[in-house]
Amino acid sequence: MKKKIPNFKNEQEEREFWLTHDSCDFIDCSDAQRVVFPNLKPSSKTISIRLPESMLNEIKVMANKRDVPYQSLIKILLSEKIKEEKREKRKVA
């Protein structure tokens, strides 16, 4: 029998509770079902970044060859580099 989740006065009280308790003691996941949210988009934040003009021009040429917007290509390149760094970090650890 799982423990009963207490009623909380506010969100802060609930946060503090879950920081010190394991949800496995309260929630039975044996009957859980996988749910897919196909239309969710990751939240994004607008930033400003200064790049040398020559670098930006190279990126625009690369993007044009791939037929993608240059800002999308920048995101793709950053994502690939992050994945590469994570793989390298796991090899070292």
Biopython code that builds the backbone (N, CA, C, O; Angstrom):
import numpy as np
from Bio.PDB.StructureBuilder import StructureBuilder

atoms = [
    (1, "MET", "N", (0.852, -1.191, 0.000)),
    (1, "MET", "CA", (0.000, 0.000, 0.000)),
    (1, "MET", "C", (0.886, 1.239, 0.000)),
    (1, "MET", "O", (1.770, 1.384, 0.845)),
    (2, "LYS", "N", (0.646, 2.110, -0.935)),
    (2, "LYS", "CA", (1.410, 3.355, -1.036)),
    (2, "LYS", "C", (0.936, 4.363, -0.011)),
    (2, "LYS", "O", (-0.219, 4.359, 0.415)),
    (3, "LYS", "N", (1.855, 5.223, 0.370)),
    (3, "LYS", "CA", (1.518, 6.283, 1.325)),
    (3, "LYS", "C", (0.634, 7.317, 0.649)),
    (3, "LYS", "O", (0.689, 7.489, -0.569)),
    (4, "LYS", "N", (-0.181, 8.004, 1.440)),
    (4, "LYS", "CA", (-1.077, 9.037, 0.915)),
    (4, "LYS", "C", (-0.304, 10.354, 0.799)),
    (4, "LYS", "O", (0.410, 10.747, 1.721)),
    (5, "ILE", "N", (-0.453, 11.021, -0.330)),
    (5, "ILE", "CA", (0.191, 12.325, -0.525)),
    (5, "ILE", "C", (-0.556, 13.347, 0.322)),
    (5, "ILE", "O", (-1.777, 13.465, 0.219)),
    (6, "PRO", "N", (0.168, 14.083, 1.155)),
    (6, "PRO", "CA", (-0.509, 15.053, 2.025)),
    (6, "PRO", "C", (-1.063, 16.236, 1.226)),
    (6, "PRO", "O", (-0.658, 16.481, 0.090)),
    (7, "ASN", "N", (-1.986, 16.952, 1.839)),
    (7, "ASN", "CA", (-2.487, 18.196, 1.251)),
    (7, "ASN", "C", (-1.508, 19.301, 1.640)),
    (7, "ASN", "O", (-1.074, 19.382, 2.789)),
    (8, "PHE", "N", (-1.172, 20.135, 0.689)),
    (8, "PHE", "CA", (-0.196, 21.198, 0.922)),
    (8, "PHE", "C", (-0.892, 22.548, 0.987)),
    (8, "PHE", "O", (-1.881, 22.784, 0.292)),
    (9, "LYS", "N", (-0.372, 23.426, 1.823)),
    (9, "LYS", "CA", (-0.929, 24.774, 1.955)),
    (9, "LYS", "C", (-0.612, 25.624, 0.732)),
    (9, "LYS", "O", (-1.411, 26.463, 0.317)),
    (10, "ASN", "N", (0.559, 25.394, 0.169)),
    (10, "ASN", "CA", (0.980, 26.185, -0.993)),
    (10, "ASN", "C", (2.043, 25.419, -1.774)),
    (10, "ASN", "O", (2.483, 24.346, -1.360)),
    (11, "GLU", "N", (2.439, 25.974, -2.883)),
    (11, "GLU", "CA", (3.399, 25.331, -3.765)),
    (11, "GLU", "C", (4.773, 25.192, -3.103)),
    (11, "GLU", "O", (5.459, 24.188, -3.296)),
    (12, "GLN", "N", (5.165, 26.188, -2.335)),
    (12, "GLN", "CA", (6.455, 26.131, -1.650)),
    (12, "GLN", "C", (6.507, 24.952, -0.673)),
    (12, "GLN", "O", (7.514, 24.248, -0.599)),
    (13, "GLU", "N", (5.438, 24.743, 0.063)),
    (13, "GLU", "CA", (5.378, 23.624, 1.003)),
    (13, "GLU", "C", (5.488, 22.287, 0.256)),
    (13, "GLU", "O", (6.141, 21.353, 0.722)),
    (14, "GLU", "N", (4.844, 22.219, -0.894)),
    (14, "GLU", "CA", (4.915, 20.996, -1.694)),
    (14, "GLU", "C", (6.334, 20.769, -2.213)),
    (14, "GLU", "O", (6.842, 19.648, -2.179)),
    (15, "ARG", "N", (6.976, 21.850, -2.697)),
    (15, "ARG", "CA", (8.368, 21.733, -3.164)),
    (15, "ARG", "C", (9.268, 21.174, -2.068)),
    (15, "ARG", "O", (10.057, 20.259, -2.306)),
    (16, "GLU", "N", (9.144, 21.727, -0.876)),
    (16, "GLU", "CA", (9.975, 21.300, 0.250)),
    (16, "GLU", "C", (9.708, 19.827, 0.600)),
    (16, "GLU", "O", (10.630, 19.089, 0.947)),
    (17, "PHE", "N", (8.466, 19.422, 0.509)),
    (17, "PHE", "CA", (8.110, 18.034, 0.783)),
    (17, "PHE", "C", (8.813, 17.095, -0.195)),
    (17, "PHE", "O", (9.441, 16.119, 0.215)),
    (18, "TRP", "N", (8.704, 17.397, -1.497)),
    (18, "TRP", "CA", (9.262, 16.492, -2.500)),
    (18, "TRP", "C", (10.785, 16.512, -2.523)),
    (18, "TRP", "O", (11.405, 15.580, -3.036)),
    (19, "LEU", "N", (11.388, 17.542, -1.984)),
    (19, "LEU", "CA", (12.852, 17.565, -1.874)),
    (19, "LEU", "C", (13.350, 16.544, -0.855)),
    (19, "LEU", "O", (14.497, 16.102, -0.917)),
    (20, "THR", "N", (12.491, 16.180, 0.070)),
    (20, "THR", "CA", (12.913, 15.272, 1.140)),
    (20, "THR", "C", (12.202, 13.922, 1.112)),
    (20, "THR", "O", (12.424, 13.099, 2.000)),
    (21, "HIS", "N", (11.360, 13.677, 0.120)),
    (21, "HIS", "CA", (10.626, 12.415, 0.032)),
    (21, "HIS", "C", (10.755, 11.812, -1.357)),
    (21, "HIS", "O", (10.857, 12.536, -2.348)),
    (22, "ASP", "N", (10.750, 10.509, -1.427)),
    (22, "ASP", "CA", (10.833, 9.792, -2.701)),
    (22, "ASP", "C", (9.416, 9.553, -3.229)),
    (22, "ASP", "O", (8.571, 8.996, -2.528)),
    (23, "SER", "N", (9.169, 9.973, -4.450)),
    (23, "SER", "CA", (7.823, 9.826, -5.021)),
    (23, "SER", "C", (7.419, 8.365, -5.167)),
    (23, "SER", "O", (6.227, 8.062, -5.218)),
    (24, "CYS", "N", (8.387, 7.450, -5.236)),
    (24, "CYS", "CA", (8.071, 6.021, -5.358)),
    (24, "CYS", "C", (7.305, 5.500, -4.141)),
    (24, "CYS", "O", (6.596, 4.498, -4.232)),
    (25, "ASP", "N", (7.449, 6.176, -3.019)),
    (25, "ASP", "CA", (6.719, 5.776, -1.822)),
    (25, "ASP", "C", (5.242, 6.176, -1.893)),
    (25, "ASP", "O", (4.429, 5.689, -1.107)),
    (26, "PHE", "N", (4.898, 7.051, -2.823)),
    (26, "PHE", "CA", (3.550, 7.612, -2.873)),
    (26, "PHE", "C", (2.798, 7.296, -4.164)),
    (26, "PHE", "O", (1.567, 7.312, -4.185)),
    (27, "ILE", "N", (3.521, 7.015, -5.222)),
    (27, "ILE", "CA", (2.885, 6.837, -6.525)),
    (27, "ILE", "C", (3.193, 5.446, -7.069)),
    (27, "ILE", "O", (4.349, 5.024, -7.093)),
    (28, "ASP", "N", (2.162, 4.740, -7.502)),
    (28, "ASP", "CA", (2.321, 3.413, -8.089)),
    (28, "ASP", "C", (2.442, 3.575, -9.600)),
    (28, "ASP", "O", (1.470, 3.915, -10.275)),
    (29, "CYS", "N", (3.614, 3.334, -10.116)),
    (29, "CYS", "CA", (3.862, 3.518, -11.552)),
    (29, "CYS", "C", (3.607, 2.253, -12.362)),
    (29, "CYS", "O", (3.795, 2.252, -13.578)),
    (30, "SER", "N", (3.182, 1.180, -11.708)),
    (30, "SER", "CA", (3.001, -0.092, -12.417)),
    (30, "SER", "C", (1.907, -0.023, -13.481)),
    (30, "SER", "O", (1.950, -0.786, -14.446)),
    (31, "ASP", "N", (0.948, 0.853, -13.333)),
    (31, "ASP", "CA", (-0.120, 0.957, -14.327)),
    (31, "ASP", "C", (0.017, 2.227, -15.190)),
    (31, "ASP", "O", (-0.928, 2.645, -15.859)),
    (32, "ALA", "N", (1.194, 2.814, -15.154)),
    (32, "ALA", "CA", (1.432, 4.034, -15.943)),
    (32, "ALA", "C", (1.426, 3.709, -17.434)),
    (32, "ALA", "O", (1.791, 2.607, -17.843)),
    (33, "GLN", "N", (1.015, 4.664, -18.223)),
    (33, "GLN", "CA", (0.997, 4.509, -19.672)),
    (33, "GLN", "C", (1.862, 5.584, -20.302)),
    (33, "GLN", "O", (1.914, 6.721, -19.833)),
    (34, "ARG", "N", (2.539, 5.201, -21.372)),
    (34, "ARG", "CA", (3.376, 6.158, -22.086)),
    (34, "ARG", "C", (2.473, 7.145, -22.821)),
    (34, "ARG", "O", (1.485, 6.757, -23.444)),
    (35, "VAL", "N", (2.826, 8.420, -22.739)),
    (35, "VAL", "CA", (2.061, 9.476, -23.401)),
    (35, "VAL", "C", (3.006, 10.237, -24.310)),
    (35, "VAL", "O", (4.147, 10.514, -23.941)),
    (36, "VAL", "N", (2.534, 10.574, -25.490)),
    (36, "VAL", "CA", (3.336, 11.325, -26.446)),
    (36, "VAL", "C", (2.671, 12.677, -26.670)),
    (36, "VAL", "O", (1.464, 12.754, -26.900)),
    (37, "PHE", "N", (3.457, 13.730, -26.602)),
    (37, "PHE", "CA", (2.974, 15.087, -26.855)),
    (37, "PHE", "C", (3.661, 15.584, -28.128)),
    (37, "PHE", "O", (4.681, 16.268, -28.047)),
    (38, "PRO", "N", (3.124, 15.254, -29.290)),
    (38, "PRO", "CA", (3.824, 15.537, -30.545)),
    (38, "PRO", "C", (3.944, 17.018, -30.894)),
    (38, "PRO", "O", (4.823, 17.393, -31.670)),
    (39, "ASN", "N", (3.094, 17.851, -30.347)),
    (39, "ASN", "CA", (3.108, 19.260, -30.741)),
    (39, "ASN", "C", (3.839, 20.167, -29.765)),
    (39, "ASN", "O", (3.815, 21.389, -29.913)),
    (40, "LEU", "N", (4.497, 19.568, -28.754)),
    (40, "LEU", "CA", (5.233, 20.401, -27.805)),
    (40, "LEU", "C", (6.500, 20.925, -28.456)),
    (40, "LEU", "O", (7.206, 20.196, -29.153)),
    (41, "LYS", "N", (6.770, 22.168, -28.224)),
    (41, "LYS", "CA", (7.996, 22.767, -28.728)),
    (41, "LYS", "C", (8.832, 23.177, -27.528)),
    (41, "LYS", "O", (8.311, 23.744, -26.568)),
    (42, "PRO", "N", (10.129, 22.893, -27.579)),
    (42, "PRO", "CA", (10.953, 23.322, -26.452)),
    (42, "PRO", "C", (10.939, 24.844, -26.344)),
    (42, "PRO", "O", (10.942, 25.554, -27.349)),
    (43, "SER", "N", (10.924, 25.316, -25.134)),
    (43, "SER", "CA", (10.931, 26.764, -24.975)),
    (43, "SER", "C", (12.271, 27.297, -25.453)),
    (43, "SER", "O", (13.299, 26.632, -25.321)),
    (44, "SER", "N", (12.254, 28.456, -25.988)),
    (44, "SER", "CA", (13.495, 29.047, -26.489)),
    (44, "SER", "C", (13.630, 30.459, -25.947)),
    (44, "SER", "O", (12.652, 31.095, -25.556)),
    (45, "LYS", "N", (14.842, 30.919, -25.936)),
    (45, "LYS", "CA", (15.139, 32.246, -25.422)),
    (45, "LYS", "C", (15.921, 32.987, -26.497)),
    (45, "LYS", "O", (16.866, 32.449, -27.074)),
    (46, "THR", "N", (15.529, 34.192, -26.751)),
    (46, "THR", "CA", (16.228, 35.024, -27.716)),
    (46, "THR", "C", (17.497, 35.565, -27.071)),
    (46, "THR", "O", (17.475, 36.102, -25.963)),
    (47, "ILE", "N", (18.608, 35.409, -27.797)),
    (47, "ILE", "CA", (19.872, 35.947, -27.303)),
    (47, "ILE", "C", (20.500, 36.798, -28.385)),
    (47, "ILE", "O", (20.111, 36.741, -29.552)),
    (48, "SER", "N", (21.460, 37.574, -27.984)),
    (48, "SER", "CA", (22.235, 38.367, -28.934)),
    (48, "SER", "C", (23.669, 37.863, -28.852)),
    (48, "SER", "O", (24.231, 37.720, -27.766)),
    (49, "ILE", "N", (24.245, 37.601, -30.001)),
    (49, "ILE", "CA", (25.618, 37.103, -30.029)),
    (49, "ILE", "C", (26.386, 37.854, -31.113)),
    (49, "ILE", "O", (25.886, 38.069, -32.217)),
    (50, "ARG", "N", (27.584, 38.240, -30.780)),
    (50, "ARG", "CA", (28.429, 38.932, -31.749)),
    (50, "ARG", "C", (29.350, 37.921, -32.415)),
    (50, "ARG", "O", (30.075, 37.181, -31.750)),
    (51, "LEU", "N", (29.305, 37.906, -33.742)),
    (51, "LEU", "CA", (30.171, 37.019, -34.521)),
    (51, "LEU", "C", (30.958, 37.859, -35.518)),
    (51, "LEU", "O", (30.461, 38.869, -36.014)),
    (52, "PRO", "N", (32.172, 37.447, -35.806)),
    (52, "PRO", "CA", (32.893, 38.136, -36.879)),
    (52, "PRO", "C", (32.095, 38.010, -38.181)),
    (52, "PRO", "O", (31.494, 36.970, -38.451)),
    (53, "GLU", "N", (32.097, 39.065, -38.971)),
    (53, "GLU", "CA", (31.313, 39.043, -40.218)),
    (53, "GLU", "C", (31.710, 37.887, -41.108)),
    (53, "GLU", "O", (30.859, 37.269, -41.748)),
    (54, "SER", "N", (33.001, 37.590, -41.153)),
    (54, "SER", "CA", (33.461, 36.493, -42.013)),
    (54, "SER", "C", (32.858, 35.156, -41.574)),
    (54, "SER", "O", (32.480, 34.334, -42.409)),
    (55, "MET", "N", (32.770, 34.946, -40.250)),
    (55, "MET", "CA", (32.185, 33.708, -39.739)),
    (55, "MET", "C", (30.699, 33.642, -40.084)),
    (55, "MET", "O", (30.207, 32.602, -40.521)),
    (56, "LEU", "N", (29.996, 34.733, -39.890)),
    (56, "LEU", "CA", (28.573, 34.769, -40.206)),
    (56, "LEU", "C", (28.352, 34.518, -41.698)),
    (56, "LEU", "O", (27.427, 33.800, -42.079)),
    (57, "ASN", "N", (29.199, 35.109, -42.538)),
    (57, "ASN", "CA", (29.077, 34.879, -43.982)),
    (57, "ASN", "C", (29.302, 33.413, -44.338)),
    (57, "ASN", "O", (28.605, 32.868, -45.194)),
    (58, "GLU", "N", (30.274, 32.770, -43.684)),
    (58, "GLU", "CA", (30.519, 31.341, -43.929)),
    (58, "GLU", "C", (29.314, 30.510, -43.507)),
    (58, "GLU", "O", (28.918, 29.575, -44.204)),
    (59, "ILE", "N", (28.743, 30.853, -42.377)),
    (59, "ILE", "CA", (27.564, 30.130, -41.893)),
    (59, "ILE", "C", (26.404, 30.298, -42.873)),
    (59, "ILE", "O", (25.681, 29.343, -43.154)),
    (60, "LYS", "N", (26.232, 31.507, -43.387)),
    (60, "LYS", "CA", (25.149, 31.748, -44.344)),
    (60, "LYS", "C", (25.354, 30.948, -45.624)),
    (60, "LYS", "O", (24.390, 30.444, -46.200)),
    (61, "VAL", "N", (26.591, 30.827, -46.071)),
    (61, "VAL", "CA", (26.885, 30.027, -47.266)),
    (61, "VAL", "C", (26.568, 28.555, -46.994)),
    (61, "VAL", "O", (25.935, 27.886, -47.810)),
    (62, "MET", "N", (27.018, 28.061, -45.834)),
    (62, "MET", "CA", (26.733, 26.669, -45.458)),
    (62, "MET", "C", (25.227, 26.429, -45.389)),
    (62, "MET", "O", (24.733, 25.409, -45.869)),
    (63, "ALA", "N", (24.506, 27.365, -44.793)),
    (63, "ALA", "CA", (23.061, 27.226, -44.652)),
    (63, "ALA", "C", (22.386, 27.201, -46.019)),
    (63, "ALA", "O", (21.461, 26.426, -46.260)),
    (64, "ASN", "N", (22.863, 28.058, -46.895)),
    (64, "ASN", "CA", (22.301, 28.115, -48.247)),
    (64, "ASN", "C", (22.505, 26.782, -48.966)),
    (64, "ASN", "O", (21.606, 26.306, -49.659)),
    (65, "LYS", "N", (23.693, 26.173, -48.801)),
    (65, "LYS", "CA", (23.960, 24.877, -49.439)),
    (65, "LYS", "C", (23.050, 23.789, -48.883)),
    (65, "LYS", "O", (22.666, 22.870, -49.607)),
    (66, "ARG", "N", (22.702, 23.890, -47.596)),
    (66, "ARG", "CA", (21.816, 22.899, -46.969)),
    (66, "ARG", "C", (20.348, 23.268, -47.115)),
    (66, "ARG", "O", (19.467, 22.496, -46.737)),
    (67, "ASP", "N", (20.089, 24.439, -47.659)),
    (67, "ASP", "CA", (18.729, 24.938, -47.847)),
    (67, "ASP", "C", (17.975, 25.053, -46.516)),
    (67, "ASP", "O", (16.825, 24.634, -46.394)),
    (68, "VAL", "N", (18.664, 25.639, -45.518)),
    (68, "VAL", "CA", (18.053, 25.912, -44.215)),
    (68, "VAL", "C", (18.362, 27.349, -43.842)),
    (68, "VAL", "O", (19.364, 27.899, -44.301)),
    (69, "PRO", "N", (17.533, 27.966, -43.028)),
    (69, "PRO", "CA", (17.852, 29.310, -42.551)),
    (69, "PRO", "C", (19.146, 29.286, -41.734)),
    (69, "PRO", "O", (19.420, 28.311, -41.035)),
    (70, "TYR", "N", (19.934, 30.345, -41.822)),
    (70, "TYR", "CA", (21.239, 30.332, -41.162)),
    (70, "TYR", "C", (21.119, 30.236, -39.642)),
    (70, "TYR", "O", (21.983, 29.638, -39.000)),
    (71, "GLN", "N", (20.077, 30.804, -39.059)),
    (71, "GLN", "CA", (19.920, 30.699, -37.610)),
    (71, "GLN", "C", (19.610, 29.251, -37.205)),
    (71, "GLN", "O", (20.048, 28.791, -36.151)),
    (72, "SER", "N", (18.867, 28.550, -38.032)),
    (72, "SER", "CA", (18.597, 27.133, -37.771)),
    (72, "SER", "C", (19.883, 26.328, -37.861)),
    (72, "SER", "O", (20.110, 25.418, -37.063)),
    (73, "LEU", "N", (20.719, 26.660, -38.825)),
    (73, "LEU", "CA", (21.995, 25.959, -38.957)),
    (73, "LEU", "C", (22.870, 26.201, -37.730)),
    (73, "LEU", "O", (23.535, 25.279, -37.256)),
    (74, "ILE", "N", (22.878, 27.406, -37.219)),
    (74, "ILE", "CA", (23.653, 27.697, -36.007)),
    (74, "ILE", "C", (23.163, 26.805, -34.872)),
    (74, "ILE", "O", (23.977, 26.246, -34.137)),
    (75, "LYS", "N", (21.846, 26.662, -34.716)),
    (75, "LYS", "CA", (21.298, 25.795, -33.660)),
    (75, "LYS", "C", (21.705, 24.339, -33.888)),
    (75, "LYS", "O", (22.042, 23.632, -32.939)),
    (76, "ILE", "N", (21.675, 23.894, -35.136)),
    (76, "ILE", "CA", (22.067, 22.516, -35.454)),
    (76, "ILE", "C", (23.534, 22.293, -35.089)),
    (76, "ILE", "O", (23.876, 21.294, -34.457)),
    (77, "LEU", "N", (24.390, 23.220, -35.487)),
    (77, "LEU", "CA", (25.823, 23.087, -35.211)),
    (77, "LEU", "C", (26.098, 23.097, -33.705)),
    (77, "LEU", "O", (26.912, 22.314, -33.216)),
    (78, "LEU", "N", (25.434, 23.967, -32.988)),
    (78, "LEU", "CA", (25.610, 24.012, -31.536)),
    (78, "LEU", "C", (25.132, 22.709, -30.894)),
    (78, "LEU", "O", (25.792, 22.175, -30.002)),
    (79, "SER", "N", (24.001, 22.205, -31.342)),
    (79, "SER", "CA", (23.461, 20.968, -30.805)),
    (79, "SER", "C", (24.419, 19.806, -31.045)),
    (79, "SER", "O", (24.662, 19.002, -30.145)),
    (80, "GLU", "N", (24.962, 19.717, -32.259)),
    (80, "GLU", "CA", (25.914, 18.657, -32.585)),
    (80, "GLU", "C", (27.152, 18.742, -31.697)),
    (80, "GLU", "O", (27.644, 17.721, -31.217)),
    (81, "LYS", "N", (27.650, 19.938, -31.480)),
    (81, "LYS", "CA", (28.848, 20.126, -30.654)),
    (81, "LYS", "C", (28.566, 19.753, -29.200)),
    (81, "LYS", "O", (29.412, 19.149, -28.541)),
    (82, "ILE", "N", (27.386, 20.109, -28.699)),
    (82, "ILE", "CA", (27.016, 19.760, -27.321)),
    (82, "ILE", "C", (26.973, 18.237, -27.167)),
    (82, "ILE", "O", (27.492, 17.701, -26.188)),
    (83, "LYS", "N", (26.359, 17.537, -28.125)),
    (83, "LYS", "CA", (26.294, 16.074, -28.078)),
    (83, "LYS", "C", (27.702, 15.475, -28.111)),
    (83, "LYS", "O", (27.999, 14.530, -27.379)),
    (84, "GLU", "N", (28.555, 16.024, -28.954)),
    (84, "GLU", "CA", (29.936, 15.553, -29.061)),
    (84, "GLU", "C", (30.679, 15.734, -27.736)),
    (84, "GLU", "O", (31.389, 14.835, -27.286)),
    (85, "GLU", "N", (30.509, 16.891, -27.124)),
    (85, "GLU", "CA", (31.164, 17.166, -25.835)),
    (85, "GLU", "C", (30.666, 16.203, -24.760)),
    (85, "GLU", "O", (31.452, 15.723, -23.943)),
    (86, "LYS", "N", (29.368, 15.919, -24.758)),
    (86, "LYS", "CA", (28.810, 14.991, -23.770)),
    (86, "LYS", "C", (29.381, 13.584, -23.968)),
    (86, "LYS", "O", (29.703, 12.901, -22.995)),
    (87, "ARG", "N", (29.509, 13.149, -25.233)),
    (87, "ARG", "CA", (30.091, 11.833, -25.512)),
    (87, "ARG", "C", (31.525, 11.769, -25.013)),
    (87, "ARG", "O", (31.926, 10.786, -24.390)),
    (88, "GLU", "N", (32.296, 12.810, -25.283)),
    (88, "GLU", "CA", (33.691, 12.847, -24.850)),
    (88, "GLU", "C", (33.781, 12.831, -23.329)),
    (88, "GLU", "O", (34.654, 12.172, -22.765)),
    (89, "LYS", "N", (32.892, 13.543, -22.671)),
    (89, "LYS", "CA", (32.901, 13.595, -21.202)),
    (89, "LYS", "C", (32.606, 12.214, -20.621)),
    (89, "LYS", "O", (33.206, 11.826, -19.618)),
    (90, "ARG", "N", (31.679, 11.460, -21.246)),
    (90, "ARG", "CA", (31.351, 10.123, -20.764)),
    (90, "ARG", "C", (32.525, 9.166, -20.947)),
    (90, "ARG", "O", (32.737, 8.281, -20.118)),
    (91, "LYS", "N", (33.291, 9.336, -22.029)),
    (91, "LYS", "CA", (34.456, 8.467, -22.281)),
    (91, "LYS", "C", (35.511, 8.678, -21.203)),
    (91, "LYS", "O", (36.158, 7.727, -20.767)),
    (92, "VAL", "N", (35.683, 9.927, -20.772)),
    (92, "VAL", "CA", (36.690, 10.255, -19.775)),
    (92, "VAL", "C", (36.274, 9.767, -18.397)),
    (92, "VAL", "O", (37.110, 9.316, -17.615)),
    (93, "ALA", "N", (34.968, 9.858, -18.097)),
    (93, "ALA", "CA", (34.472, 9.509, -16.746)),
    (93, "ALA", "C", (34.505, 8.032, -16.464)),
    (93, "ALA", "O", (34.120, 7.603, -15.377)),
]
sb = StructureBuilder()
sb.init_structure("model")
sb.init_model(0)
sb.init_chain("A")
sb.init_seg("    ")
for serial, (resi, resn, name, xyz) in enumerate(atoms, 1):
    if name == "N":
        sb.init_residue(resn, " ", resi, " ")
    sb.init_atom(name, np.array(xyz, "f"), 0.0, 1.0, " ", f" {name:<3s}", serial, name[0])
structure = sb.get_structure()
